[in-house]
Amino acid sequence: MKFIGIIPARYASTRFPGKPLAMLGGKPVIQRVYEQVTSVLGEAYVATDDDRIFKAVESFGGHAVMTRTDHKSGTDRIEEAAIKLQTNADVIINVQGDEPFIQKSSPKIVCDVNGYAMYFSRSVIPYIRGKESSDWLLHFPFLKHIGLYAYRREVLSQITKLPQSPLELAESLEQLRWLQNGYRIKVGLTDVETVGIDTPEDLERAEQFLKEFKD
């Protein structure tokens, strides 16, 4: 089975405009991501709706493709997704437990007993009845959605043709479109923390993380 990485990169991010071109450890963020993906899969493309990102990717020798402007957006997780996709899953998403689960910028997920996603939400799910919210982590293994997807080619072709569903529009989470249309999403778990970059402040944290990693 051949694997190809597709890295979505938008310039007009609401919380961090121009994020893919922000510098991280002397390189643009998009170059850091591209190098991580190609170190595992070998072949990857940056899908962008912005000419500035397109030119930046070309400048460091990457592959870029232009997409429509309404396009939505750790190596160990990439490897795990590739392995799982060779078994019986249609779509793979890696998630992790994480303490700051109250943050609405981090989608949450609940799974069934077989490891398939039941629902995603920007709200905290599930609600722990009869317990103080500060103690909820002691009573349930809350999971945060990371956002790494792996698809079989035929499945990707099908889901991109689906219209937005009511649940997707309500939560602004595209994976709910798939669930609402009957697709199953197999979930992979990891206990390795990730440094998501959604704001300029997150970039500062990532810069510090990179320095500590090198040390």
C-alpha positions, 0 to 999 in steps of 0.5 A: 500500500502506498501512502502520500501525505497531504498537508493543508496550509491556509494563510487567512487563519482567524486566530493566526494569519500567516501561520504557515510562514511564521518562523520556527527554529529558523525555518517556516512552520510549513517547512517543519511540518513538511520535513516531519511528514516526508521523513516517514511517508517519503512523499508529501504535498502541501495543499494551499489556497495562497500563492505566498505559501505556494512559493515558500514551499517551492523555495525549500524544495517541497511539493505544493498544489493550489486548492480552493479558498474554502478548503478546510484545514509527530512522526510516530502518529503518522506511522501508526495511522499508516499501520492501522489503515492497512488493516480494516479502518476507513478513516484514522484519527489519532487522539490523546488525553490532555489536561487542558481539555476545557479549551474550546479550541481543542475538539473532544471525542468519545469512542465506543468499546471497539475504538470507533468514534461516537462523537466529536465536540468543542464542548467537554464530553461526556458530562460527569454528573454529580462531580465538580468539573475540577475533578472530572479528569479523575473519573473519566479518560477524556480525549482530545482530538489531534487532527491527523487523518488517514484515508483510503483513496476511494473513501476520500473521494466519497467524503469530499462529495458529501454536503455539509451536515447539520452537526458539522455546521453546528460544531464547525467540525468536518468529521461530524459530516462523515459520522452523520453520513454513516462512515466509521472513524477508527481512533488511534490513541497516543500519550505523547503531548503535542504542541499545537500552533493556533496562536502567536503565543502557541508559536512561542511555546513551540519555539521553546519546545524545539530548543528543549528537544534539541538540548 
